[in-house]
């Protein structure tokens, strides 16, 4: 357990220069910024610790499959409870709406699909992953769970918290975003490729970090442009499912 705690603290330490860089630009909102940054840090740590509970508490393994169903479900449940309890974030700010704010969805939906499937995760699965045995459970898991849980946590709650801190000073393809999206994207990448063991041994995998940071940014860009998590969830689960099938069938 200590090793995992060190991992998440180390992630936050690596992100702290970016957090400070954006933070210092709005000194007139000091108290509010401190509040939301503190909540961001606390929620990030709590979510990752809850995510590990099924590995240590046998009674929480209520599905006991080959995939981490329980961890994802617990994280998703915590996210839903947080949104219900923490009234300073609205459902709209977290992207919990079916309404799409932009009208021209078709072009960038297809462009995002191509980018996510071909340039992103699909290439990674094809080149860097060794073949795995086919499993219907794994396919079903990728279709149903990761995109919903990860989009709610990262592009929903964590991004909404940091959007309370940083102005959206950047524009890309019609979407406005700020340092919050950059920080959340990098945190998403670090979770997938940087671990610190109980003996402080660091395991660093740059390719997963770069690819998942990029994918996280792209999903976040969709959320910022549409104001909704609907497309990010669909794209995320579709990308994961196709990548999984590539690994199993290649």
C-alpha positions as CSV (number, residue, x, y, z in Angstrom):
1,X,0.0,0.0,0.0
2,X,2.8,2.4,0.8
3,X,4.2,2.0,-2.7
4,X,0.9,3.1,-4.2
5,X,0.6,6.1,-1.9
6,X,4.1,7.2,-2.9
7,X,3.1,6.9,-6.6
8,X,0.1,9.3,-6.3
9,X,2.0,11.8,-4.2
10,X,4.9,11.7,-6.7
11,X,2.4,12.3,-9.5
12,X,1.2,15.5,-7.7
13,X,4.7,16.6,-7.1
14,X,5.5,16.3,-10.8
15,X,2.4,18.3,-11.6
16,X,3.0,21.0,-9.0
17,X,5.0,23.3,-11.3
18,X,2.1,23.4,-13.8
19,X,-0.4,23.9,-11.0
20,X,1.6,26.8,-9.6
21,X,2.3,28.3,-13.0
22,X,-1.4,28.8,-13.8
23,X,-2.3,29.6,-10.2
24,X,0.0,32.5,-9.8
25,X,-1.7,34.4,-12.6
26,X,-4.9,34.9,-10.6
27,X,-3.7,36.2,-7.2
28,X,-6.9,38.2,-6.7
29,X,-8.8,34.8,-6.3
30,X,-6.3,33.4,-3.9
31,X,-8.6,31.8,-1.4
32,X,-10.9,30.3,-4.0
33,X,-8.0,28.9,-5.9
34,X,-6.5,27.3,-2.8
35,X,-9.8,25.8,-2.0
36,X,-10.4,24.1,-5.4
37,X,-6.8,23.0,-5.8
38,X,-7.0,21.4,-2.3
39,X,-10.2,19.6,-3.3
40,X,-8.6,18.5,-6.6
41,X,-5.6,17.1,-4.7
42,X,-7.7,15.4,-2.1
43,X,-10.1,13.9,-4.6
44,X,-7.3,12.6,-6.8
45,X,-5.6,10.9,-3.9
46,X,-8.9,9.5,-2.5
47,X,-10.0,8.2,-5.9
48,X,-6.8,6.3,-6.5
49,X,-6.8,4.9,-3.0
50,X,-10.4,3.7,-3.3
51,X,-9.4,2.2,-6.7
52,X,-6.9,0.0,-4.9
53,X,-9.2,-1.3,-2.1
54,X,-10.4,-4.5,-3.9
55,X,-6.7,-5.6,-4.1
56,X,-6.5,-5.5,-0.3
57,X,-10.1,-6.2,1.0
58,X,-11.4,-9.6,-0.2
59,X,-15.0,-8.8,0.6
60,X,-15.0,-6.1,-2.0
61,X,-14.3,-8.6,-4.8
62,X,-18.0,-9.1,-5.4
63,X,-17.5,-10.0,-9.1
64,X,-14.1,-11.7,-8.9
65,X,-13.5,-11.7,-12.6
66,X,-10.3,-11.3,-14.6
67,X,-10.8,-7.5,-15.0
68,X,-10.9,-4.9,-12.3
69,X,-14.7,-4.5,-12.3
70,X,-14.9,-3.7,-8.6
71,X,-12.3,-1.0,-8.6
72,X,-13.9,0.8,-11.5
73,X,-17.4,0.5,-10.0
74,X,-16.2,1.8,-6.6
75,X,-14.5,4.7,-8.3
76,X,-17.6,5.4,-10.4
77,X,-19.8,5.3,-7.3
78,X,-17.5,7.7,-5.4
79,X,-17.6,10.1,-8.3
80,X,-21.4,10.0,-8.4
81,X,-21.6,10.6,-4.6
82,X,-19.1,13.5,-4.9
83,X,-21.2,15.3,-7.5
84,X,-24.4,14.8,-5.4
85,X,-22.8,16.0,-2.2
86,X,-20.5,18.8,-3.4
87,X,-22.9,21.3,-4.6
88,X,-20.3,23.8,-5.8
89,X,-19.9,21.8,-9.0
90,X,-23.0,21.6,-11.2
91,X,-23.9,18.6,-13.3
92,X,-23.4,20.8,-16.4
93,X,-19.9,21.8,-15.3
94,X,-19.1,18.1,-15.0
95,X,-20.5,17.4,-18.4
96,X,-23.4,15.4,-17.2
97,X,-25.8,16.4,-19.9
98,X,-26.9,15.0,-23.3
99,X,-27.1,18.4,-24.8
100,X,-24.3,19.2,-27.2
101,X,-23.3,22.9,-27.2
102,X,-21.9,22.9,-30.7
103,X,-23.9,22.3,-33.9
104,X,-21.2,21.0,-36.3
105,X,-20.6,17.7,-34.5
106,X,-20.3,15.4,-37.5
107,X,-16.9,16.6,-38.9
108,X,-15.0,16.6,-35.7
109,X,-16.7,13.4,-34.5
110,X,-15.4,11.5,-37.5
111,X,-12.0,13.2,-37.3
112,X,-11.8,12.3,-33.6
113,X,-12.8,8.7,-34.3
114,X,-10.0,8.4,-36.9
115,X,-7.4,10.0,-34.7
116,X,-8.3,8.0,-31.6
117,X,-8.4,4.7,-33.4
118,X,-5.6,4.9,-35.9
119,X,-3.0,7.4,-34.5
120,X,-3.6,6.8,-30.8
121,X,-4.4,3.6,-29.0
122,X,-4.7,1.3,-32.0
123,X,-1.1,1.9,-33.1
124,X,0.0,1.4,-29.5
125,X,-1.9,-1.9,-29.2
126,X,-0.6,-3.1,-32.6
127,X,3.0,-2.3,-32.1
128,X,3.8,-2.4,-28.4
129,X,1.4,-5.0,-26.9
130,X,2.0,-8.7,-27.1
131,X,-0.9,-10.9,-28.2
132,X,-3.4,-11.9,-25.5
133,X,-5.9,-14.7,-25.3
134,X,-9.4,-13.8,-26.5
135,X,-11.8,-13.1,-23.6
136,X,-15.4,-12.2,-23.8
137,X,-15.2,-10.8,-20.3
138,X,-12.4,-8.4,-21.3
139,X,-14.3,-7.3,-24.4
140,X,-17.5,-6.7,-22.4
141,X,-15.5,-4.8,-19.7
142,X,-14.0,-2.5,-22.2
143,X,-17.4,-1.8,-23.9
144,X,-19.1,-1.0,-20.6
145,X,-16.9,0.4,-17.9
146,X,-13.5,2.2,-18.3
147,X,-14.8,5.1,-20.5
148,X,-17.7,5.9,-18.2
149,X,-15.6,5.8,-15.0
150,X,-12.5,7.5,-16.3
151,X,-14.4,10.2,-18.2
152,X,-16.5,11.0,-15.1
153,X,-13.5,11.2,-12.9
154,X,-10.9,13.0,-15.1
155,X,-12.8,14.9,-17.8
156,X,-15.8,15.4,-15.5
157,X,-14.9,16.1,-11.8
158,X,-11.2,16.8,-11.9
159,X,-11.4,19.0,-14.9
160,X,-14.4,20.9,-13.5
161,X,-12.5,21.5,-10.3
162,X,-9.5,23.0,-12.1
163,X,-11.7,25.0,-14.4
164,X,-12.8,26.8,-11.2
165,X,-9.1,27.8,-10.8
166,X,-7.8,28.6,-14.2
167,X,-9.2,30.7,-17.0
168,X,-9.7,29.2,-20.4
169,X,-7.1,31.2,-22.2
170,X,-6.4,28.8,-25.0
171,X,-8.4,28.0,-28.1
172,X,-8.1,24.9,-30.4
173,X,-10.5,23.9,-33.1
174,X,-13.3,26.0,-31.7
175,X,-12.9,24.7,-28.1
176,X,-11.7,26.9,-25.3
177,X,-9.6,25.4,-22.5
178,X,-7.1,26.3,-19.8
179,X,-4.3,24.9,-17.7
180,X,-6.9,22.6,-16.0
181,X,-7.2,20.4,-19.1
182,X,-3.4,20.2,-19.5
183,X,-2.9,19.2,-15.9
184,X,-5.7,16.6,-15.9
185,X,-4.4,15.2,-19.2
186,X,-0.9,14.8,-17.8
187,X,-2.2,13.2,-14.6
188,X,-4.2,10.7,-16.7
189,X,-1.0,9.8,-18.5
190,X,1.1,9.5,-15.3
191,X,-1.4,7.0,-13.8
192,X,-0.9,4.8,-16.9
193,X,2.9,4.8,-16.9
194,X,4.6,5.9,-13.7
195,X,4.7,4.0,-10.4
196,X,6.8,4.3,-7.3
197,X,7.4,1.1,-5.2
198,X,7.6,0.8,-1.5
199,X,11.4,0.9,-1.8
200,X,11.1,4.1,-3.8
201,X,12.0,2.3,-7.0
202,X,10.5,4.2,-10.0
203,X,9.0,2.4,-12.9
204,X,8.7,4.8,-15.9
205,X,7.1,3.9,-19.2
206,X,7.2,6.9,-21.5
207,X,5.2,5.6,-24.4
208,X,2.0,4.8,-22.4
209,X,2.3,8.2,-20.6
210,X,2.6,10.1,-23.9
211,X,-0.2,8.3,-25.6
212,X,-2.7,8.3,-22.7
213,X,-1.9,12.0,-22.0
214,X,-2.6,12.8,-25.6
215,X,-5.8,10.7,-25.6
216,X,-6.9,12.3,-22.3
217,X,-6.3,15.7,-23.8
218,X,-8.3,14.8,-26.9
219,X,-11.3,13.5,-24.9
220,X,-11.1,16.6,-22.7
221,X,-11.1,18.8,-25.8
222,X,-14.3,17.1,-27.0
223,X,-15.9,17.7,-23.6
224,X,-14.9,21.4,-23.6
225,X,-16.2,21.9,-27.1
226,X,-19.5,20.0,-26.6
227,X,-20.0,20.7,-22.9
228,X,-20.9,17.0,-22.5
229,X,-19.2,13.7,-21.6
230,X,-21.4,11.8,-24.0
231,X,-19.0,11.8,-26.9
232,X,-15.9,11.3,-24.8
233,X,-17.4,8.3,-23.1
234,X,-18.5,6.8,-26.5
235,X,-15.1,7.5,-28.1
236,X,-13.2,6.2,-25.0
237,X,-15.0,2.9,-24.8
238,X,-15.0,2.4,-28.6
239,X,-11.2,3.0,-28.7
240,X,-10.5,0.7,-25.8
241,X,-12.7,-2.1,-27.3
242,X,-11.0,-1.9,-30.7
243,X,-7.6,-1.8,-29.2
244,X,-8.4,-4.8,-27.0
245,X,-9.6,-6.7,-30.1
246,X,-6.4,-5.8,-32.0
247,X,-4.3,-7.2,-29.1
248,X,-6.3,-10.4,-29.0
249,X,-6.6,-11.1,-32.7
250,X,-3.3,-9.9,-34.2
